[in-house]
Amino acid sequence: MKVLVACEFSGIVRDAFSKLGHDAWSADLLPTEKPGNHIQGDIFNSLGKWQFGLDWDLMIAHPPCTHLAVSGARWFKNKEVEQRQAILFFMALANLDIPRIAIENPISIMSTVWRKPDQIVQPWWFGHGETKSTCLWLKNLPPLMPTNIVSGREAKIHNMSPSEHRWKDRSRTYTGFAEAIAKQWSKE
Protein backbone atom coordinates (compact mmCIF):
# COMPACT_ATOMS: atom_id res chain seq x y z
CA MET A 1 0.00 0.00 0.00
CA LYS A 2 1.22 3.53 -0.78
CA VAL A 3 0.81 5.67 2.33
CA LEU A 4 1.31 9.41 2.68
CA VAL A 5 1.63 10.86 6.18
CA ALA A 6 0.98 14.54 5.59
CA CYS A 7 2.35 17.20 7.91
CA GLU A 8 4.63 14.82 9.81
CA PHE A 9 8.23 15.74 10.63
CA SER A 10 8.74 13.06 13.30
CA GLY A 11 8.47 10.00 11.03
CA ILE A 12 6.62 8.08 13.76
CA VAL A 13 3.48 7.20 11.77
CA ARG A 14 5.48 6.74 8.55
CA ASP A 15 7.79 4.25 10.28
CA ALA A 16 4.87 2.31 11.78
CA PHE A 17 3.55 1.67 8.24
CA SER A 18 7.04 1.00 6.84
CA LYS A 19 7.63 -1.70 9.50
CA LEU A 20 4.59 -3.50 8.13
CA GLY A 21 6.04 -3.46 4.60
CA HIS A 22 4.15 -0.50 3.15
CA ASP A 23 5.62 2.14 0.85
CA ALA A 24 5.15 4.92 3.39
CA TRP A 25 6.25 8.54 3.08
CA SER A 26 6.08 11.48 5.42
CA ALA A 27 5.82 15.01 4.06
CA ASP A 28 6.28 18.30 5.86
CA LEU A 29 7.77 21.76 5.49
CA LEU A 30 10.33 20.66 8.10
CA PRO A 31 13.03 18.04 7.62
CA THR A 32 12.33 14.65 9.15
CA GLU A 33 13.69 13.84 12.59
CA LYS A 34 14.36 10.23 11.60
CA PRO A 35 15.97 8.93 8.41
CA GLY A 36 13.42 7.48 6.03
CA ASN A 37 11.18 8.30 3.09
CA HIS A 38 10.44 11.99 3.54
CA ILE A 39 9.41 14.80 1.26
CA GLN A 40 10.38 18.20 2.58
CA GLY A 41 8.22 20.91 1.11
CA ASP A 42 4.66 21.94 0.40
CA ILE A 43 2.37 18.94 0.81
CA PHE A 44 0.32 19.89 -2.23
CA ASN A 45 3.37 19.49 -4.44
CA SER A 46 3.64 15.91 -3.15
CA LEU A 47 0.14 14.61 -3.78
CA GLY A 48 -1.38 12.49 -6.49
CA LYS A 49 1.12 11.45 -9.14
CA TRP A 50 4.31 13.14 -8.14
CA GLN A 51 7.93 12.80 -9.12
CA PHE A 52 8.03 9.06 -8.31
CA GLY A 53 4.73 8.38 -10.10
CA LEU A 54 2.87 7.12 -7.00
CA ASP A 55 -0.86 7.25 -6.51
CA TRP A 56 -1.61 7.27 -2.79
CA ASP A 57 -3.88 4.56 -1.35
CA LEU A 58 -4.09 6.14 2.10
CA MET A 59 -3.30 9.50 3.65
CA ILE A 60 -2.97 10.18 7.35
CA ALA A 61 -2.89 13.97 7.78
CA HIS A 62 -1.84 16.00 10.80
CA PRO A 63 -2.61 19.60 9.74
CA PRO A 64 -1.33 22.34 12.06
CA CYS A 65 -3.81 23.02 14.84
CA THR A 66 -2.52 26.35 16.15
CA HIS A 67 -5.42 28.35 14.69
CA LEU A 68 -8.05 25.59 14.93
CA ALA A 69 -7.83 24.04 18.41
CA VAL A 70 -10.43 25.28 20.87
CA SER A 71 -7.69 25.43 23.51
CA GLY A 72 -6.57 28.64 21.76
CA ALA A 73 -10.04 30.16 21.41
CA ARG A 74 -9.15 33.24 23.44
CA TRP A 75 -6.82 34.34 20.62
CA PHE A 76 -9.20 33.65 17.71
CA LYS A 77 -10.53 37.22 17.41
CA ASN A 78 -7.02 38.50 16.62
CA LYS A 79 -6.19 35.76 14.12
CA GLU A 80 -9.10 35.68 11.70
CA VAL A 81 -6.88 35.55 8.58
CA GLU A 82 -4.67 32.80 10.00
CA GLN A 83 -7.69 30.82 11.12
CA ARG A 84 -9.32 31.08 7.69
CA GLN A 85 -6.11 29.86 6.06
CA ALA A 86 -5.93 26.94 8.50
CA ILE A 87 -9.54 25.99 7.72
CA LEU A 88 -8.88 26.12 3.97
CA PHE A 89 -5.76 23.95 4.37
CA PHE A 90 -7.64 21.40 6.49
CA MET A 91 -10.48 21.25 3.95
CA ALA A 92 -8.06 20.96 1.02
CA LEU A 93 -6.63 17.84 2.67
CA ALA A 94 -10.11 16.46 3.39
CA ASN A 95 -11.18 16.90 -0.23
CA LEU A 96 -8.21 15.21 -1.88
CA ASP A 97 -8.88 12.41 -4.34
CA ILE A 98 -7.30 9.70 -2.20
CA PRO A 99 -9.41 6.59 -1.52
CA ARG A 100 -8.85 6.51 2.25
CA ILE A 101 -8.11 9.51 4.44
CA ALA A 102 -7.74 10.15 8.15
CA ILE A 103 -7.27 13.68 9.44
CA GLU A 104 -6.05 14.02 13.03
CA ASN A 105 -6.41 17.16 15.14
CA PRO A 106 -7.30 18.11 18.69
CA ILE A 107 -10.81 19.22 19.57
CA SER A 108 -11.25 22.15 17.25
CA ILE A 109 -13.55 24.48 15.41
CA MET A 110 -13.67 22.00 12.53
CA SER A 111 -16.50 20.25 14.39
CA THR A 112 -18.57 23.37 13.74
CA VAL A 113 -17.07 24.61 10.48
CA TRP A 114 -17.21 21.24 8.73
CA ARG A 115 -18.56 18.31 10.72
CA LYS A 116 -18.07 16.45 13.96
CA PRO A 117 -15.17 13.97 13.99
CA ASP A 118 -15.89 10.31 13.41
CA GLN A 119 -13.98 9.40 16.54
CA ILE A 120 -12.15 10.91 19.51
CA VAL A 121 -9.31 8.79 20.89
CA GLN A 122 -6.93 9.05 23.84
CA PRO A 123 -3.26 8.00 24.23
CA TRP A 124 -4.25 5.74 27.16
CA TRP A 125 -6.16 3.57 24.67
CA PHE A 126 -2.82 2.65 23.09
CA GLY A 127 -0.47 2.09 26.02
CA HIS A 128 0.41 5.65 27.07
CA GLY A 129 -0.82 6.78 30.49
CA GLU A 130 -1.74 10.25 29.36
CA THR A 131 -4.75 12.25 28.22
CA LYS A 132 -4.88 14.12 24.94
CA SER A 133 -8.25 14.14 23.19
CA THR A 134 -7.50 13.51 19.53
CA CYS A 135 -10.21 13.82 16.89
CA LEU A 136 -10.22 11.69 13.76
CA TRP A 137 -12.16 12.61 10.62
CA LEU A 138 -12.30 9.45 8.52
CA LYS A 139 -12.98 8.67 4.87
CA ASN A 140 -13.45 4.97 4.06
CA LEU A 141 -11.72 3.91 7.29
CA PRO A 142 -13.19 2.30 10.43
CA PRO A 143 -12.83 3.83 13.88
CA LEU A 144 -9.75 2.64 15.76
CA MET A 145 -10.11 -0.03 18.43
CA PRO A 146 -8.14 0.35 21.68
CA THR A 147 -5.08 -1.91 21.80
CA ASN A 148 -3.67 -1.44 25.31
CA ILE A 149 -5.82 0.49 27.79
CA VAL A 150 -3.67 1.73 30.68
CA SER A 151 -4.20 3.73 33.85
CA GLY A 152 -2.20 6.73 35.02
CA ARG A 153 -4.15 9.17 32.92
CA GLU A 154 -2.19 12.37 33.26
CA ALA A 155 -2.43 15.56 31.17
CA LYS A 156 1.33 15.74 30.43
CA ILE A 157 0.93 17.37 27.04
CA HIS A 158 -1.44 20.04 28.35
CA ASN A 159 0.82 20.79 31.31
CA MET A 160 4.13 21.03 29.44
CA SER A 161 6.30 23.93 30.47
CA PRO A 162 6.77 26.70 27.91
CA SER A 163 9.84 26.23 25.73
CA GLU A 164 11.15 26.94 22.27
CA HIS A 165 10.29 23.40 21.13
CA ARG A 166 7.03 22.91 23.06
CA TRP A 167 4.93 22.98 19.88
CA LYS A 168 7.03 20.19 18.36
CA ASP A 169 6.90 18.08 21.50
CA ARG A 170 3.12 18.50 21.69
CA SER A 171 2.62 17.53 18.05
CA ARG A 172 4.48 14.20 17.99
CA THR A 173 2.27 11.14 17.65
CA TYR A 174 2.49 8.56 20.41
CA THR A 175 4.13 5.35 19.16
CA GLY A 176 1.31 3.11 20.44
CA PHE A 177 -1.22 5.25 18.59
CA ALA A 178 0.89 5.13 15.41
CA GLU A 179 1.20 1.34 15.63
CA ALA A 180 -2.57 0.97 16.07
CA ILE A 181 -3.19 3.20 13.05
CA ALA A 182 -0.79 1.20 10.89
CA LYS A 183 -1.98 -2.24 11.98
CA GLN A 184 -5.70 -1.54 11.90
CA TRP A 185 -5.83 0.56 8.75
CA SER A 186 -3.48 -1.75 6.83
CA LYS A 187 -6.28 -4.31 6.88
CA GLU A 188 -8.73 -2.04 5.06
Buried (B, 14 or more C-beta within 10 A) or exposed (E): BBBBBBBBBBBBBBBBBBEBEBBBBBBBEEEBBEEEBBBEEEBEEBBEEBEEEBEBBBBBBBBBBBBBBBBBEEEBEEBEEBBEEBBEBBBBBBEBEBEBBBBBBBBBBBBEEBEEBBBBBBBBBBBBEBBBEBBBBBBEBEEBEBBEEBEEEBEBBEEEEEEEEEEEEBBBBBBBBBBBBBBBBBEE
